[in-house]
Amino acid sequence: MSPLEGVSFPSESTSSAARTVVSAALRKADPVGARAVENETNWRRNYLTHFRRTVEAGIGEAPAAHSIAADGLRSAHELMRFNDVPLDDAIDRTALTQAFHTRTVQGTGPAETELSVPYRGERLSGRALLDQLDVWVGNGVVTRSFSEAIQTVQDNPDWLRLEGDTVVVLGAGAEMGPYRALLRWGAEVVALDLPRADVQGRIRTLAEESAGRTHLPARIVTNGDDDSGADLLTELPAVAHWLDGFGGRLVLGNYCYADGATHVRVSMAADALAEHLTHHRPDTALAFLATPTDTFAVPAEEVAMANEAYDRRSVSKVLRTPLRVVSRGRLLTRNYPPHADPGLCDALVPQQGPNYALAKRLQRWRATTARHDGSMVSLNVAPATRTRSVVKNKALAAAYAGAHRFGVEVFDPATSNTLMAALLAYDLRAGAAPQAEPWQDEAVNAAHGGLWTAAYEPRSALGLAAVLGIGALRG
């Protein structure tokens, strides 16, 4: 690997690095699970089981959950490097080769003063939004606490502006991030994304047309023009020192996405930035979106809905038994045993791969450790969404197209990012106390899209959903 590639893995393979991190996470809480990881000979095929164990081993034992998160993160930081130095030394001990100045764009548009959510060609607000929230709760698409949180924001529209906070949006161009919604509401935002003309052009256009104020990292280039944007992977120290210059409370939101191993690298770069800011500025808040295609402990209310769905699915009942026999139990498996409290929803998707699973798990671990250390954290489960990164995968696109046959609603990006931005405002303003266990913090306000309340274990229905969805895609 080139010494100029910034945040990077050690010389070992990404699979080997992931095994090291996951085994370290499990070593105290689940020694048997840790040994199973160390002895795994086919990581790319079998990683799902091991990631599941990092959730299972922490249920009912808050100290175990905290040790899993802290030890996993510690191992990842010990492995990763920034150029030729350990990652943890990168920000404070790396000589800066680039310094950023701030380019500020003040929007000229009017601020939205009430919460409205785009949904299927309409904008829902007032009574219409309340009615749709009731439908989503009734259909098991979101948790009841999610509906209550959105209603609280609706009742407090002054929260939307997030007066006094500066939200640092890592991955400002991401479809799932809150950048667009925050600007519509008139918030103050730091927009950080790659220094590419197309990406920065979209970011600046949104800033100019909005009601918010946007700060961009910029450098002076040879022709005298401002060159906006920054690469967190290779310019991590410069980004950290630039952010140190902002006053007031920062809210660091990680919405970055990349393909393959780069997703893990950028997640670790963001994590190093989070460690730096929370250490030097203890009032810094952290924000993340959790993917629903992961493993979560699920409250009894959602488990009951899933078991009711399993009992009443009359159409699939006819085919369920023969399909399970032919597939040797792999198809249409019951999502939870009766009366599980909590249940365990294992919705990890093999098509997304082990690097995606690790990148997202690192974010959940940081949320757990930061919350335990007293930091303000906003981590919410976002619904399955038709983003570009999903629909370019033909298998996932087909599965999403057929998901409604199994009680799962897939959202459009505009709906998802507005709802999740509203939840960010709720978390930053409502002052809700942490739950007794980390899994409960993750379950509150979840918009799981129906994966938690589906009759069948998600992977056992994924293939059938894809088959059923192919026709819809062709149409």
C-alpha positions in Angstrom: 0.0 0.0 0.0 1.3 3.5 -0.8 2.5 5.5 2.2 0.3 8.3 1.0 -3.0 6.4 1.4 -3.6 7.7 4.9 -5.8 5.5 7.1 -5.0 1.9 6.2 -5.0 -1.7 7.3 -1.8 -3.4 8.4 -0.1 -5.5 5.8 -2.3 -8.5 6.7 -5.5 -9.1 4.7 -8.7 -7.3 5.6 -10.3 -10.6 6.6 -7.4 -11.3 9.0 -7.7 -7.8 10.5 -11.5 -8.3 10.9 -11.0 -11.6 12.7 -8.5 -9.9 15.0 -10.9 -7.2 15.9 -14.0 -9.4 16.4 -12.0 -12.0 18.5 -10.7 -9.2 20.7 -14.2 -7.8 21.2 -15.4 -11.2 22.3 -12.5 -12.4 24.4 -13.8 -11.3 27.8 -17.5 -11.7 27.3 -17.5 -14.9 25.2 -14.1 -16.7 25.2 -15.6 -19.6 23.3 -16.8 -17.2 20.6 -13.4 -15.5 20.5 -11.7 -18.9 19.9 -14.2 -19.7 17.1 -13.3 -16.5 15.4 -9.6 -17.2 15.7 -10.1 -20.6 14.2 -12.4 -19.5 11.4 -10.9 -20.6 8.0 -13.6 -19.1 5.7 -14.3 -15.6 7.0 -16.1 -14.3 4.0 -18.6 -17.2 4.2 -19.1 -17.5 7.9 -18.6 -14.0 9.3 -22.3 -13.7 9.9 -22.3 -16.1 12.8 -19.4 -14.3 14.6 -21.0 -10.8 14.2 -24.2 -12.2 15.7 -22.3 -13.4 18.7 -21.0 -9.9 19.4 -24.6 -8.9 20.0 -25.8 -12.0 21.8 -23.0 -12.0 24.3 -24.0 -8.5 25.5 -27.7 -9.1 26.0 -28.7 -9.0 29.7 -25.2 -8.1 30.7 -24.5 -4.4 30.3 -20.8 -4.7 31.4 -20.3 -7.4 28.8 -21.8 -5.2 26.1 -19.6 -2.3 27.1 -16.5 -4.5 27.1 -17.3 -5.9 23.6 -17.6 -2.4 22.2 -14.6 -1.0 24.0 -12.3 -3.9 23.3 -13.3 -4.2 19.7 -12.6 -0.5 19.1 -9.3 -0.7 21.0 -8.2 -3.6 18.8 -9.2 -1.8 15.6 -7.2 1.3 16.7 -4.2 -0.7 17.5 -4.2 -2.3 14.1 -4.9 0.7 11.9 -2.3 3.2 10.8 -2.1 6.6 9.3 0.7 6.5 6.7 3.6 5.4 8.8 2.3 6.1 12.3 -0.3 4.4 14.6 -3.8 5.8 13.9 -4.1 7.1 17.5 -1.0 9.2 17.0 -2.0 10.6 13.6 -3.8 13.8 14.6 -1.5 15.1 17.4 1.8 13.9 16.0 1.6 14.1 12.3 3.2 17.2 10.6 0.5 19.0 8.6 1.1 19.1 4.9 -2.2 20.8 4.3 -4.1 23.4 6.3 -7.7 24.4 5.5 -9.4 27.7 5.7 -13.2 28.1 6.0 -15.4 28.9 3.1 -18.9 29.9 4.3 -22.0 29.9 2.2 -25.1 31.7 3.6 -28.3 30.4 2.1 -30.8 32.8 0.7 -34.0 30.6 0.9 -36.7 30.8 3.5 -36.5 28.3 6.5 -39.1 25.6 6.9 -40.9 26.2 10.2 -42.8 23.0 10.5 -41.8 19.3 10.0 -42.9 18.0 6.7 -41.9 14.6 5.3 -41.8 13.7 1.5 -43.6 10.4 1.0 -44.8 8.9 -2.2 -45.1 12.1 -4.1 -46.6 14.2 -1.3 -45.3 16.2 1.6 -46.8 15.0 4.9 -47.3 17.4 7.7 -49.8 18.1 10.5 -52.6 15.5 10.7 -51.4 13.7 7.5 -48.1 13.0 9.1 -49.7 11.8 12.3 -51.9 9.5 10.4 -49.0 8.0 8.4 -47.1 7.5 11.7 -50.1 5.5 13.0 -50.1 3.4 9.8 -46.4 2.7 10.1 -46.7 1.7 13.8 -49.8 -0.5 13.0 -47.9 -2.2 10.1 -44.9 -2.8 12.3 -42.6 -0.6 10.1 -41.4 1.6 13.0 -41.4 1.3 16.7 -43.9 3.1 18.8 -41.1 5.2 20.3 -40.1 6.3 16.8 -43.6 7.7 16.2 -43.6 9.4 19.6 -40.3 11.0 18.9 -41.3 12.4 15.5 -44.5 13.7 17.1 -42.5 15.5 19.7 -40.4 17.2 17.1 -43.6 18.1 15.2 -44.8 19.7 18.4 -41.5 21.6 18.9 -40.7 23.0 15.4 -38.1 25.4 16.9 -35.9 22.3 17.5 -35.4 21.9 13.8 -33.0 24.8 13.5 -30.7 23.3 16.2 -29.8 26.8 17.3 -26.4 26.9 19.0 -25.1 23.6 17.5 -22.9 23.2 14.5 -23.6 19.8 12.8 -20.5 18.4 11.1 -21.8 16.1 8.4 -19.1 13.7 7.3 -20.3 12.5 3.9 -22.4 15.5 3.2 -23.2 14.2 -0.3 -24.6 10.9 1.0 -28.2 10.1 0.3 -29.0 9.0 3.8 -27.4 12.0 5.6 -29.2 14.9 7.1 -27.5 17.7 5.1 -30.5 18.6 2.9 -33.0 18.6 5.7 -30.9 20.6 8.1 -30.3 23.3 5.5 -34.0 23.5 4.8 -34.6 24.1 8.5 -31.9 26.8 8.7 -29.3 25.0 10.7 -25.6 25.7 10.8 -23.7 22.9 9.1 -20.1 21.9 8.3 -20.2 19.9 5.1 -17.3 17.6 4.6 -17.0 15.3 1.5 -14.4 14.4 -1.1 -12.8 17.3 -3.1 -14.4 16.3 -6.3 -16.0 18.9 -8.6 -19.3 17.0 -9.0 -19.7 16.3 -5.2 -18.7 19.8 -4.2 -20.9 21.4 -6.8 -24.0 19.6 -5.5 -23.1 20.6 -1.9 -22.6 24.3 -2.7 -25.8 24.5 -4.8 -27.8 23.0 -1.9 -26.1 25.5 0.5 -26.9 28.5 -1.7 -30.5 27.6 -2.2 -31.2 26.8 1.5 -32.0 28.7 4.6 -28.9 27.4 6.5 -25.3 28.4 6.8 -22.7 26.0 5.5 -19.0 25.9 6.3 -16.7 24.1 3.8 -13.0 23.2 4.2 -11.1 24.9 1.4 -7.5 25.4 0.3 -6.0 28.0 -2.0 -4.9 26.5 -5.3 -2.4 27.8 -7.8 -5.0 29.8 -9.8 -6.2 31.6 -6.7 -9.6 29.9 -6.6 -11.0 28.2 -3.5 -10.8 24.4 -3.8 -13.5 23.0 -1.4 -13.6 19.5 0.1 -11.3 17.2 2.0 -10.4 13.5 2.0 -10.8 12.2 5.5 -8.7 9.2 4.7 -5.6 11.1 3.7 -6.1 14.5 5.4 -7.4 13.4 8.8 -5.0 15.6 10.9 -5.8 18.7 8.8 -9.5 18.1 9.1 -9.2 17.6 12.9 -7.2 20.8 13.4 -9.6 22.8 11.2 -12.6 21.6 13.2 -10.8 22.6 16.4 -11.2 26.2 15.3 -15.0 26.2 15.4 -16.8 27.7 18.5 -19.8 26.3 20.3 -20.9 22.7 20.5 -20.1 20.4 17.6 -22.2 17.5 16.6 -20.1 15.0 14.6 -22.2 12.9 12.3 -20.7 10.0 10.4 -22.7 9.4 7.2 -19.8 8.2 5.1 -20.1 5.3 2.7 -17.6 3.6 0.5 -17.3 0.2 -1.3 -15.4 -2.7 0.2 -12.5 -2.2 2.6 -12.5 1.5 2.0 -15.7 1.7 4.1 -13.8 0.3 7.1 -10.9 2.7 6.5 -13.2 5.7 6.4 -15.2 4.5 9.4 -11.9 4.3 11.4 -10.9 7.8 10.2 -14.2 9.1 11.4 -13.7 7.2 14.7 -10.3 8.7 15.2 -11.8 12.1 14.6 -14.6 11.4 17.2 -12.0 10.3 19.8 -10.0 13.5 19.2 -13.0 15.8 19.4 -14.6 14.2 22.5 -11.3 14.3 24.3 -10.4 17.9 23.5 -14.0 19.2 23.4 -16.0 17.0 25.9 -19.3 18.6 25.0 -19.1 17.2 21.4 -22.1 15.1 20.4 -21.8 12.1 18.1 -24.4 11.0 15.5 -24.7 7.8 13.5 -27.3 5.9 11.4 -27.5 2.1 12.0 -28.4 -0.1 9.1 -31.4 -2.4 9.6 -29.5 -5.1 7.8 -27.6 -6.0 10.9 -28.2 -8.0 14.1 -30.2 -6.4 16.9 -31.8 -7.4 20.1 -35.5 -6.6 19.7 -38.1 -5.7 22.3 -41.0 -8.0 23.2 -43.6 -5.8 21.4 -41.9 -6.3 18.0 -41.4 -10.0 18.7 -45.1 -10.4 19.4 -46.0 -8.7 16.2 -43.6 -11.0 14.3 -45.1 -14.1 15.8 -48.6 -12.9 15.1 -47.6 -12.4 11.5 -46.1 -15.9 11.4 -49.4 -17.4 12.6 -51.6 -15.5 10.1 -49.6 -15.8 6.9 -52.2 -18.0 5.3 -50.8 -17.8 1.7 -47.2 -18.7 2.7 -48.4 -21.4 5.1 -49.4 -23.5 2.2 -45.8 -23.4 0.8 -43.9 -23.0 4.0 -43.5 -26.6 5.0 -42.5 -28.0 1.6 -40.1 -25.1 1.0 -38.5 -25.7 4.4 -38.2 -29.4 3.7 -36.7 -28.9 0.2 -34.3 -26.2 1.5 -33.3 -28.2 4.6 -34.7 -25.5 6.9 -33.1 -22.6 5.2 -36.2 -21.0 3.8 -39.0 -19.2 5.7 -37.6 -19.8 9.1 -39.6 -18.3 12.0 -38.1 -14.9 13.0 -38.2 -15.6 16.8 -39.2 -18.3 19.2 -42.5 -17.7 21.0 -42.3 -15.2 23.9 -38.7 -14.2 23.3 -37.9 -11.1 25.3 -35.8 -9.7 23.9 -35.7 -11.5 20.5 -32.7 -11.4 18.2 -33.3 -10.2 14.7 -30.4 -11.4 12.5 -30.8 -9.4 9.3 -27.2 -9.4 8.2 -27.1 -9.7 4.4 -24.3 -11.7 2.8 -24.4 -9.6 -0.4 -23.2 -6.6 1.6 -20.1 -8.4 2.7 -17.9 -8.5 5.9 -16.3 -5.1 5.4 -19.7 -3.4 5.4 -20.7 -5.4 8.6 -17.4 -4.3 10.3 -17.7 -0.7 9.3 -21.2 -0.4 10.7 -20.4 -2.4 13.8 -17.5 -0.1 14.6 -20.0 2.8 14.6 -22.3 1.0 17.0 -19.4 0.2 19.3 -18.4 3.9 19.3 -21.9 4.9 20.2 -22.0 2.5 23.1 -18.6 3.5 24.5 -19.2 7.3 24.1 -22.7 7.1 25.7 -21.2 5.0 28.6 -18.5 7.7 29.0 -21.1 10.4 29.3 -21.2 11.9 25.7 -24.3 12.9 23.9 -25.0 10.2 21.3 -27.6 10.0 18.6 -27.7 6.5 17.0 -30.9 5.5 15.2 -31.8 2.5 13.1 -32.8 3.8 9.7 -35.2 1.9 7.4 -34.1 -0.1 4.3 -33.8 2.6 1.6 -33.4 2.6 -2.2 -30.0 4.4 -2.2 -27.7 4.2 -5.3 -25.3 2.0 -3.4 -28.1 -0.6 -2.9 -29.9 -0.5 -6.2 -26.6 -1.0 -8.1 -26.4 -4.5 -6.5 -28.9 -6.4 -8.7 -29.5 -9.1 -6.0 -30.3 -6.5 -3.3 -32.4 -4.4 -5.7 -34.5 -7.4 -6.5 -34.9 -8.3 -2.9 -36.0 -4.8 -2.0 -38.5 -4.9 -4.9 -40.1 -8.0 -3.5 -39.7 -7.2 0.2 -43.3 -5.9 0.6 -44.5 -9.5 0.1 -43.0 -10.2 3.5 -44.2 -7.2 5.4 -41.1 -5.0 4.8 -41.4 -1.4 3.5 -38.5 0.0 1.6 -38.3 3.8 1.7 -37.1 6.4 -0.8 -34.0 8.3 0.3 -35.9 11.7 0.7 -38.3 10.1 3.2 -35.6 8.3 5.1 -33.1 11.2 5.4 -35.8 13.7 6.5 -37.2 11.3 9.2 -33.7 10.5 10.5 -32.7 14.2 10.5 -35.9 14.8 12.7 -34.7 12.1 15.0 -31.3 13.8 15.3 -33.1 17.0 16.3 -35.1 15.0 18.9 -32.0 13.3 20.4 -30.1 16.6 20.7 -33.0 18.5 22.2 -35.2 16.0 24.2 -32.6 15.0 26.7 -33.7 11.4 27.0 -31.8 9.4 29.6 -29.8 6.4 28.4 -31.4 3.0 28.8 -30.3 0.3 31.2 -28.5 -1.8 28.4 -26.9 -0.8 25.2 -29.2 -3.0 23.1 -32.2 -1.0 24.5 -30.5 2.3 23.4 -30.3 0.9 19.9 -33.9 -0.3 19.9 -35.5 3.0 21.0 -36.9 5.1 18.1 -36.0 2.4 15.5 -37.3 2.7 11.9 -36.5 -0.9 11.0 -38.9 -1.0 8.0 -40.6 -4.2 9.2 -37.5 -6.4 9.4 -38.0 -6.7 13.2 -41.7 -7.6 12.9 -41.5 -9.8 9.9 -42.8 -13.4 10.2 -39.6 -14.9 8.9 -36.0 -14.6 9.7 -34.8 -12.0 7.1 -32.1 -14.2 5.3 -34.6 -17.1 5.1 -36.9 -14.9 3.0 -34.3 -12.9 1.1 -34.0 -15.2 -1.9 -37.7 -15.6 -2.3 -38.2 -11.8 -2.1 -35.5 -11.4 -4.8 -37.3 -13.9 -7.1 -40.6 -12.1 -6.6 -39.0 -8.7 -7.1 -37.3 -9.5 -10.4 -40.6 -9.1 -12.2 -41.2 -5.7 -10.6 -37.8 -4.5 -11.7 -38.4 -5.6 -15.2 -41.7 -3.9 -15.3 
